[in-house]
């Protein structure tokens, strides 16, 4: 990212310090800096000297420029941090409003597609990583950050360290998933691809774990090898995990805990894609017609 000449280094450092003090995720910090960088280029002067009118015109510029609602909301969040926290000028941004963003239903694979997908994995490491994403419902960042020591065979759990929001949690380690991980562990140690106490999914250099970008790229390629036409990502495996549990009548509050969701409303979205549950529901129209048939039968 090329830093604008209108984004003073001193201001950038103050903002970096404020973000570090609050232990914001690296991705969040980069997003905030990118937002202020874009504002600086638009203003053609330092953001320190802006006005409420200029900020309003900047948001209008983003809308007219075709910037997506999601991107605009991210930029506004960055602006609020700068002016509310770093510059202590909350009056400049209190009228900035977020844009409603349409929420699409998640893409979910059925059981046969999951089976084909896992079978198409080009390497035991990827097969094991995909099995964790689907079998335990982990995010891609959580999958690649696992260490061998995070596998708790006694409690049949995976220790997710510093997941989204900086929260630790335990994910389910099923017997089938343990078998997949054991197969990968034996293969990796036989070929010198893993340190016994190191990363569960190491990169080319075992000192570092495999990157989320690499695993995501292999995921897309694997879906093509499996002949799956849906738009598959690593998050699709997590979506499928939650949906299949819901279809198996697992309590939604338990699914919320397994996924590490802070709000139940986020987990409840999967009820809209759990088609097996829809098939089990009896429509009032069917009930009405069945009742009518019963009456006709009784009369005869």
C-alpha positions as CSV (number, residue, x, y, z in Angstrom):
1,X,0.0,0.0,0.0
2,X,1.4,3.3,-1.1
3,X,1.1,5.9,1.7
4,X,-0.3,9.3,0.7
5,X,2.0,12.3,1.1
6,X,-1.0,14.0,2.8
7,X,-1.1,11.4,5.6
8,X,1.5,12.8,8.0
9,X,3.9,10.1,9.5
10,X,3.4,11.6,13.0
11,X,-0.3,11.2,12.8
12,X,0.0,7.7,11.3
13,X,2.3,6.7,14.2
14,X,-0.1,8.1,16.8
15,X,-2.9,6.1,15.2
16,X,-0.8,2.9,15.1
17,X,0.0,3.4,18.8
18,X,-3.7,3.8,19.7
19,X,-4.5,0.7,17.8
20,X,-1.7,-1.3,19.4
21,X,-2.9,-0.1,22.9
22,X,-6.3,-1.6,22.1
23,X,-4.7,-4.8,20.7
24,X,-6.6,-4.6,17.4
25,X,-6.0,-7.4,15.0
26,X,-3.4,-6.8,12.3
27,X,-6.0,-7.0,9.6
28,X,-8.1,-4.4,11.4
29,X,-5.1,-2.0,11.7
30,X,-4.3,-2.3,8.1
31,X,-7.9,-1.6,7.1
32,X,-8.0,1.5,9.3
33,X,-4.7,2.9,7.9
34,X,-6.0,2.2,4.3
35,X,-9.2,4.1,5.1
36,X,-7.3,7.2,6.3
37,X,-4.9,6.9,3.4
38,X,-7.8,7.0,1.0
39,X,-9.3,10.0,2.8
40,X,-6.0,11.8,2.7
41,X,-5.8,11.4,-1.1
42,X,-9.3,12.7,-1.5
43,X,-8.7,15.7,0.7
44,X,-5.3,16.6,-0.7
45,X,-4.4,17.8,2.8
46,X,-3.9,16.3,6.2
47,X,-6.9,14.6,7.8
48,X,-6.2,16.6,11.0
49,X,-7.5,19.7,9.3
50,X,-10.7,18.4,7.8
51,X,-14.2,19.6,8.4
52,X,-17.5,17.8,8.9
53,X,-18.6,19.0,5.4
54,X,-15.5,17.5,3.8
55,X,-16.1,14.2,5.5
56,X,-19.7,14.2,4.2
57,X,-18.6,15.0,0.7
58,X,-16.0,12.2,1.0
59,X,-18.7,9.7,1.8
60,X,-20.8,11.0,-1.1
61,X,-17.8,10.6,-3.4
62,X,-17.5,7.0,-2.3
63,X,-21.1,6.3,-3.1
64,X,-21.0,8.0,-6.5
65,X,-17.7,6.2,-7.3
66,X,-19.4,2.8,-7.1
67,X,-17.7,1.7,-3.9
68,X,-19.5,-1.2,-2.3
69,X,-21.5,-0.8,0.9
70,X,-19.2,-3.2,2.7
71,X,-16.1,-1.2,1.8
72,X,-17.8,2.1,2.7
73,X,-18.8,0.8,6.1
74,X,-15.2,-0.4,6.7
75,X,-13.8,3.1,5.8
76,X,-16.3,4.8,8.1
77,X,-15.2,2.5,10.9
78,X,-11.6,3.6,10.3
79,X,-12.6,7.3,10.2
80,X,-14.5,7.0,13.5
81,X,-11.4,5.5,15.1
82,X,-9.2,8.3,13.9
83,X,-11.5,11.1,14.9
84,X,-13.0,9.7,18.1
85,X,-9.9,8.1,19.5
86,X,-6.7,9.5,18.0
87,X,-7.7,13.1,17.4
88,X,-10.5,13.3,20.1
89,X,-12.8,15.1,17.6
90,X,-16.0,12.9,17.8
91,X,-18.2,15.8,16.6
92,X,-16.7,15.5,13.1
93,X,-18.0,11.9,12.5
94,X,-21.1,11.6,14.6
95,X,-23.3,12.2,11.5
96,X,-21.5,9.7,9.3
97,X,-23.9,6.8,8.7
98,X,-23.2,3.2,7.8
99,X,-24.9,1.8,4.7
100,X,-27.3,-1.2,4.9
101,X,-25.7,-4.2,3.2
102,X,-27.7,-7.1,1.8
103,X,-26.9,-10.3,3.6
104,X,-26.7,-13.3,1.2
105,X,-27.4,-16.8,2.4
106,X,-24.2,-18.9,2.8
107,X,-23.3,-21.5,0.2
108,X,-23.5,-25.0,1.7
109,X,-22.3,-28.3,0.3
110,X,-24.4,-31.4,0.7
111,X,-22.9,-34.6,2.3
112,X,-22.1,-36.2,-1.1
113,X,-20.3,-33.0,-2.2
114,X,-18.3,-32.9,1.0
115,X,-17.3,-36.5,0.4
116,X,-16.2,-35.8,-3.2
117,X,-14.4,-32.6,-2.1
118,X,-12.3,-34.4,0.6
119,X,-11.5,-37.2,-1.7
120,X,-10.1,-34.8,-4.3
121,X,-7.7,-33.1,-1.9
122,X,-4.3,-33.3,-3.6
123,X,-2.2,-34.0,-0.5
124,X,-2.7,-35.5,2.9
125,X,-1.9,-32.2,4.6
126,X,-4.7,-30.4,2.7
127,X,-7.1,-33.4,3.3
128,X,-6.4,-33.1,7.0
129,X,-6.8,-29.3,7.0
130,X,-10.1,-29.4,5.1
131,X,-11.3,-32.2,7.5
132,X,-10.6,-29.8,10.4
133,X,-12.5,-26.9,8.7
134,X,-15.6,-29.1,8.1
135,X,-15.3,-31.6,11.0
136,X,-14.8,-28.9,13.7
137,X,-16.2,-25.8,12.0
138,X,-13.0,-23.8,12.3
139,X,-12.2,-20.6,10.3
140,X,-9.3,-20.8,7.9
141,X,-7.1,-18.6,10.2
142,X,-7.9,-21.0,13.1
143,X,-7.0,-24.1,11.0
144,X,-3.6,-22.9,9.9
145,X,-2.7,-21.6,13.4
146,X,-3.2,-25.0,15.1
147,X,-0.3,-26.7,16.8
148,X,0.2,-30.4,17.4
149,X,-0.1,-29.6,21.1
150,X,-3.6,-28.2,20.5
151,X,-5.0,-31.7,19.9
152,X,-6.4,-33.0,23.2
153,X,-7.1,-36.7,22.7
154,X,-8.2,-37.2,26.3
155,X,-11.0,-34.6,26.1
156,X,-11.5,-35.1,22.4
157,X,-11.2,-31.4,21.7
158,X,-9.2,-29.0,19.7
159,X,-7.8,-25.9,21.5
160,X,-8.4,-22.9,19.4
161,X,-5.9,-20.2,20.7
162,X,-6.8,-16.6,20.1
163,X,-9.6,-17.1,17.6
164,X,-11.7,-14.3,16.1
165,X,-12.0,-11.5,18.7
166,X,-9.0,-12.7,20.5
167,X,-11.0,-15.4,22.3
168,X,-9.8,-18.9,23.2
169,X,-12.2,-21.8,22.8
170,X,-12.5,-25.5,22.4
171,X,-13.8,-27.1,19.2
172,X,-15.1,-30.7,18.8
173,X,-12.6,-33.4,17.9
174,X,-14.6,-36.3,16.6
175,X,-13.2,-39.9,16.3
176,X,-13.3,-39.6,12.5
177,X,-11.4,-36.3,12.6
178,X,-8.8,-37.7,15.0
179,X,-8.2,-40.6,12.5
180,X,-7.7,-38.1,9.6
181,X,-5.2,-36.0,11.8
182,X,-3.4,-39.2,12.9
183,X,-3.0,-40.3,9.3
184,X,-1.5,-36.8,8.4
185,X,0.8,-36.9,11.5
186,X,2.2,-40.3,10.5
187,X,2.7,-39.2,6.9
188,X,4.3,-35.8,7.8
189,X,6.7,-37.3,10.3
190,X,7.7,-40.1,7.9
191,X,8.6,-37.5,5.3
192,X,10.1,-34.9,7.6
193,X,7.3,-32.3,7.0
194,X,6.4,-31.6,10.6
195,X,8.1,-30.9,13.9
196,X,6.6,-33.1,16.7
197,X,5.7,-30.1,18.8
198,X,5.4,-27.6,16.0
199,X,2.6,-26.4,13.7
200,X,0.0,-29.0,12.7
201,X,0.0,-27.6,9.2
202,X,3.5,-26.3,8.5
203,X,4.5,-24.3,5.4
204,X,7.4,-25.1,3.1
205,X,9.6,-24.0,6.0
206,X,8.2,-26.0,9.0
207,X,9.2,-23.1,11.3
208,X,6.2,-21.2,9.9
209,X,2.6,-22.5,9.6
210,X,0.9,-22.7,6.2
211,X,-0.6,-19.4,5.1
212,X,-4.4,-18.9,5.1
213,X,-4.1,-17.6,1.5
214,X,-2.3,-20.8,0.3
215,X,-4.9,-23.1,1.9
216,X,-7.8,-20.9,0.5
217,X,-6.2,-21.2,-3.0
218,X,-5.9,-25.0,-2.7
219,X,-9.5,-25.1,-1.5
220,X,-10.8,-23.5,-4.7
221,X,-8.6,-25.8,-6.9
222,X,-9.9,-28.9,-5.0
223,X,-13.5,-27.9,-5.6
224,X,-12.8,-27.8,-9.3
225,X,-11.0,-31.2,-9.2
226,X,-14.1,-32.6,-7.4
227,X,-16.4,-31.2,-10.2
228,X,-18.3,-29.0,-7.8
229,X,-19.8,-26.0,-9.6
230,X,-20.7,-24.0,-6.4
231,X,-18.4,-21.2,-5.4
232,X,-16.5,-23.0,-2.7
233,X,-14.2,-21.3,-0.1
234,X,-12.8,-22.4,3.2
235,X,-15.7,-20.7,4.9
236,X,-18.1,-22.9,2.9
237,X,-16.8,-25.9,4.9
238,X,-17.6,-24.0,8.1
239,X,-21.0,-23.1,6.8
240,X,-21.6,-26.7,5.9
241,X,-20.5,-27.9,9.4
242,X,-23.1,-25.6,11.1
243,X,-25.9,-26.4,8.6
244,X,-25.4,-30.2,8.9
245,X,-25.4,-30.0,12.7
246,X,-28.6,-28.0,12.6
247,X,-30.2,-30.5,10.3
248,X,-29.2,-33.3,12.7
249,X,-31.2,-31.4,15.4
250,X,-28.2,-30.2,17.4
251,X,-29.3,-27.4,19.7
252,X,-28.5,-24.0,18.0
253,X,-26.9,-22.7,21.2
254,X,-24.4,-25.6,21.2
255,X,-23.6,-24.8,17.5
256,X,-23.1,-21.2,18.6
257,X,-20.5,-22.3,21.1
258,X,-18.7,-24.6,18.7
259,X,-18.5,-21.9,16.0
260,X,-17.3,-19.3,18.5
261,X,-20.1,-16.8,17.6
262,X,-20.6,-13.9,20.0
263,X,-24.2,-13.5,19.0
264,X,-26.9,-16.2,18.6
265,X,-28.4,-14.2,15.7
266,X,-25.3,-14.9,13.6
267,X,-25.7,-18.7,14.2
268,X,-29.5,-18.5,13.5
269,X,-28.8,-17.6,9.9
270,X,-28.1,-21.3,9.2
271,X,-31.7,-22.1,9.9
272,X,-32.5,-20.5,6.6
273,X,-30.3,-22.9,4.6
274,X,-31.0,-26.1,6.6
275,X,-33.2,-27.6,3.8
276,X,-33.7,-30.9,5.7
277,X,-35.5,-29.0,8.4
278,X,-37.7,-27.3,5.9
279,X,-38.8,-30.7,4.5
280,X,-39.8,-31.8,8.0
281,X,-42.2,-28.9,8.4
282,X,-45.8,-29.6,7.6
283,X,-47.3,-26.7,5.7
284,X,-50.7,-25.5,7.0
285,X,-52.0,-26.0,3.5
286,X,-51.1,-29.7,3.7
287,X,-52.6,-30.0,7.1
288,X,-55.8,-28.4,5.8
289,X,-56.1,-30.8,2.8
290,X,-55.2,-33.8,5.0
291,X,-57.9,-32.9,7.4
292,X,-60.4,-32.6,4.5
293,X,-59.4,-36.0,3.2
294,X,-59.9,-37.5,6.7
295,X,-63.5,-36.0,6.9
296,X,-64.4,-37.4,3.5
297,X,-63.1,-40.8,4.5
298,X,-65.1,-40.8,7.7
299,X,-68.3,-39.9,5.7
300,X,-67.7,-42.8,3.4
